[in-house]
Amino acid sequence: MKRPWAPGNKVDLLINGEQFYPRVFEAIAQAREEVLLETFIIFDDKVGQQLRQALIDAASRGVRVEVAVDGYGSASLSDAFVSSMTQAGVGFHAFDPQPRVAGMRTNLFRRLHRKIVVIDGVRAFIGGINFGIDHLGEFGAMAKQDYAVEVTGPVVTQLHSASKRLMSAVLQPPSQVHPQLEPTGEVTCVVAERDNGMHRKDIEAYYIEGIRMARERIVIANAYFFPGYRLLRELRNAAQRGVEVVLILQGQPDMRWVRAVSRLLYNYLLRHGVHVYEYIQRPLHGKVALIDDEWATVGSSNLDPLSLSLNLEANLMIRDRAFNRQLHAHLQELLDQHCKTVTLERMIRGYWWRAPLIFIGFHVTRFFPRVAGWLPAHRQRLQSLQPEVRPSTNTHANNTDLHEGPT
């Protein structure tokens, strides 16, 4: 059940942690009533510690602060890290935390993967950036390339509502912030969620709707690309009717299996006129796209089975020529300076031994949404964490397995 588009917003593109973190920390420092924050991962590193202090400072001056992290993605946060916040009055909640089995995290499926921050119900951030130093250039060659947006205006009501609904069971008393927002700009937006309830297909539906209306260009930059058959077919159809379809995918992946899986689809795409490029400067973690000269999206949703069929995700869908132009200029710069072209001739080499894998991979995209219903399910619940009841006490310094899955 999709929401209505909301006009009258202001949207600023934020590229990588260098632009994202200062704006988020500034907004938290200016909060007067409430901070709602959702993320997949918080690391106990330079960035995580700055976030923790900003949240503690806000709670100390009487701001209501509620944080939701994923019980799988942030399983390695220490008791000391959490207790320093809860003792200052920060509400800290984990989505479906589970005990480890033989030291391994077992709750892989249906994760809280979205990244949303809402300040006082009037200012919000949404995108794909977690809170960790690996989103800063100083991290080195494996620093992630990623995106978020800062937004004000009527659409913030949708983001506030989404976060309140997720945290409803732990917000005691309920949030007293009820935004009635005046226009702040000229951008038309809508929040698209994917959950395991009423919004199972919303993000995919917006993509398919946008691709079908495309007349000139489609540019998708996505970290983990293994979409369902319906979306693949729409990309093929767009290319065949003369739309320039460009995919920017991982060429220097943070997990090698990601590129291997995506490449199972390259033959199909290239044969039908889709242009495929691999970004090789650093690991691509972004989840952005644009269509023609107005439509764009920035968010947390990869185009893979986990994001499209299992995880809780959130994207901002944007209609604005200026934003589209800014994002396109940036992606064109990546193409010109930091991408290599994937050709059909290159993919055909060794095709004889890859053909069975390609056949299997293609049909997995057709049937996975149906199979997803058989995978382990659980209630979409948050557990308020106190150190004595936490499922894990490992610290980030001693445990780096948070990188095992898509982030």
N, C-alpha and C positions, 0 to 999 in steps of 0.2 A: 504494500500500500504506500505509494509514493506521496510525498508532501507537495504542496503547491510552491511554485517559484515565487521568491520574494524580491521585489525591486527595492532600490534605494540604499544599497550597501556600499561600503568602501572596502576594498580588498587589496592587500599588499603582499606581493610574492617575497618569500624569504628563502634564500638559497644556502643550504648547509648550516651547521651549527654556529658559524661565525655571525650570521645574521639572525638566526632563530633564538639562540639562548639569551642574548642581551635584551631582546624585546620581551621575551617571556618573563625574565627576572625583573625587568623594569615594571611590567604590568602587575606582577605579584606585589612588588614594593609599593605600588600605588593603590592596591585593593583596600576597600573600606568596609565591605560587608561579607564577601564570600569568594573563595577560590575553589573551583571544582577542577580536578586534574585527573585525566586517565592516560595511561601509557602501558605499553607492553613491557618495556625494560627501564629500570633505573639502575645504573651501575654505582657502586661505591668508589667513585674516582673523583677527579677534579670537578667534573660537571655535576655529578650526582650530589657531591658535597655542597656545591653552590646552590643547587636547587633545595636541598634540605635546609640550609640556613635561611634562604628566602622564605620558605614555608614556615619555619619556626618563628622568624621575625614577624610574619603576618599574623600568625596565631597569637603571639605575645601581645600584639596591640589590639586584640579583640576580634579579628577577622575569623569567620568560620572557614576552616580549611579542611577539605575532604580529598583524599588521594586514593585512586584505585589503580592497582598494578595487576599484571597477570601472574597467576600462581605458578606458571611454568617459566615464563620469560624472566621474572624477577625472583626466582626461587632462592638465589644465592645471596640475597641481602642479609647482612648480619643482624642479630638481635640488637646490638648496640646502635646500629644505624636507625632501625625502626623505633626503638625506645626513646632515642633522643627527640624524635618528633612527637610520639604519642604523649610523652611526659610534658611537652610544651602545649598540648591541646590539639595537635593535628590528628584528624581521623584518618587512619591508614588501613586500607582494605585490600585483600587479595582475591582475585577472581579464581574460584575453584582450586584452592591450594590442596595439594595431595602429598602425603609422605613419600619419600624416595624408597625404591626397592633395590637393594644391593648397590646403593649409591647413585642409582639412575632415576631421572625424572620420567614418570610414566604417563602423565596426563598430557599427551601430545595434541590431541584433537580439540577443536571448538574453543580456541583461545580468545581472550580479550586482546585484540591486536590493534585497536584503534588508538589514536593519539589526539586528545582533545584537552584544551585548557579554556575554562570560562571564568572571567573575572567580573564579579558584581553583576552578572547578567547582561553586561553592555559591551564587553570586549572579549574576543575569543581567538584561539589559534587551533588550526587543524592541519594535519599533514602526515608525514611518514617518519619524522625524526624522533628517535628515542632520546633519553637523557644519559649520554655517555660521551667520553672523550673521543670515541671512534668516529664521531661526526665532525671533528675539528681537523683541519689540515695538519696540525702539529702531531697528530697520531702517526703520520707517515704514509707510506705507500698504500696501506690498507684503510685509510680514512674514507668514509662513505660519502658518495655524492647523493644529496637528498634535498627534499623540498617541503615547505609548509607555507601557510598563508596566515596573516593576521587580518581579522575581519571585524568591522563594526556595522551597526545598522540592524534592520528588522530580522535578518536571518539568524542573528545571535540567539533569538528566542528559540529557534529550532535546535541549536546546539545545546542551549541550557536545558531545554526539555529532554533531549536525548540523555544527557549526563544525569539529570535528576531521576529519570526512569531507571537507568542502570543502577543507581545508588539508592533507590527508594527504600529498600529493606534496611539499610544501615543509616539513613539520614533521620536521626531521632534527636530533636523534633524535625519535621520536614523543613525543607528550604523555605524561607520567608521572602526570598527574592522573586519578584514577579515582573519580568521586564516588559515594558510597553515602549518600544523603541521607535524614535523618529528617524527618518532617512538621514544618512550621513554621506551618501555618494550616489552614483548613478549605475552601480553594478547590480545585475539581477542574479540571484543565487538560489540554490536549494541544497539542503543537507540530504545526502543519500546514505542510508545505513544498510548493512547486511547483518542480520541476526538469525537465530534459529526459531523465530516466532513469526511475526507479521511482515518482516522485511527480508525474506530469504533471498530474493532475486533482484532487489532494487538497484544495486550498483551495476550489475550486469545489464539490467534493462535500460538504464540510462546510457551505457556505452553502446548498446545495440541500436537504440533510438538515434543517438548521435551519428553513428556510422551510416545508418540508412539514409539520413538526411544529407550526408556529405556530398559536395559537388566538386570541390577542388583539391583539398588535401586533408589527410589524417596523419598526425604524428603522435606516436605513443612511445614514451620512455618508461619502461617497467622492469623492475629488478628480477622478478620471478615470473617468467612468461610460459605458461602452459594452459591456455584458456580452454573452455569447453568448445564443443563442435559448433554450436550456434554462433558464437563470437568469431571463430575462425572462418566460418562460412560467410559471415557478413563482411569481414575484411577482404576475402577473396572476391565477393560480388562487387564491392566498392572498387577494387583495383581493375576488375574487368569492365566496369562502366566508365573508366577513364580517370578515376580519382587517384591522385598520387598518395600512396599508402606507405608510410615510413615507420619502421620499428627500430628503436634504439634499445638494445638489450645488453646483457652483461658480457663483456669480453675479458674482464679481469675479475672473476667472481670471488666473493668471500667464501663460497662453498663450490667446489669444482663440479659436483653433480648437477648444480643448477644449469650451467651451460650445456652439459651433456644432455639433459632432459629437453631443454628448449630446442636444441639442434635437431631433435627428432622431428620437429615440425618445419624446419627450414625448407626442405625440398618442396613440400606442399605449397608453402607461401611463395617461394621464389618462382615456381612454375606458373603461378597465376598472377605474376606481376607485382607482388609486394616487394618493397625494397627493405633489406635487412642490414643493419649496421651493428657492430659490437663496440661498445665504449671501453677503451683500454687504459685510460689514465689512472683510474682508481675503481674500487667496487661501486657499481651502480646500485643504489638502494631506493631510488625515486619511484614514485607511482603517479605519474602525470601524463596528461594527454591534451591535445587540442584538435579541433576539427574546423575546417574552413577558416574564417577570420573573426569568429565570435565565441564559439563554444570552447570550454576548457574544463579540466578537472585536476584537483590536487587532493591527495588523501593518503590513507593507509593501505588501501586495497591493492595487493598484487593481482595479476591476472593469471592465477594458478588455482588448483583445486582447493587448497586450504582457505584462501581468501574468498573465492567465489562460492564455496559450498559449505564451509565449516566455521570459519572464524567470525568474531564480531568485528566489523570494519566500519569505517566512516570516511566518506569523501565529500568535498564541497564541489558541486557542479556550478559552473560560472558562465554567464553570458555577458561578455564585455569585449569590445574590439581592442581597447587599449591593453587590457590584461593579456588577451590572446596574442597580441603583437609582441609584448614584452617576453612572454614565455617562448614564443616562436624564435625570437632573436637569440635567446639564450640557447635553446636546443640546436639551432643552426650553427652556433659557435662550437658546441660540442661535436657536431657532425664534421665541421670543417677542420677542427684542430685535434680531436682526440678519439676519433672513431675509425675503424677499418670496415671496408665494404665486404659483405658476404656475398659471393657469387654462386650461381647455380653450378658452374663448372667445378668450383672448389668442393661443393657439397656432393657432386656426383662421384668424385674420386672415392673408391672404396664402397660405393653404393651396394654392391652385391652382398657384403657381409652386414651392412647396416639395415638393409631392406626389411628383414623380419622385425628388428627393433622399431623401425619407423612405422611399420604396420601396427604393431602393438601400441606404440605411443599414440598414434592417431586415434585408434579405437578406444583407448583409455579416456581421451578427451570427450568422446561421444557418450560414454556410459558412466563416467565417474559421478556426475551429479546424482544419478539414481543409486549408485553404490554407496554414496556418502551417508545415506540414511541407515546403513548397516553398521557404520563405524561407531566406536564408543561414544555414547551421549551422556550428558549430565545436566542437572539443573543449572540455569544461568544464575549463579549466586555469588555474592561477595561475603567474605568472612573478615570481620574486623580483627586485626592482628594485635596481640599483645605478646611481648617476647617469650613469656613462659609457655605459650601455646603454638608457637611457630613450628611449621613442619620441617624447617631446615635452619641450621646455624652456620653454614659455610659462608665465607666471605668471598667477595669478587677477587681479591688478591690471590686466593688459594684455589679458585675454581673458575675456569674460563669457558665452561661448557655451554654458556648462554649463546654461543655462536653456532650451536649445532643445528638450529632450524632457522627458517626465514624470519627476519625481524622487521 
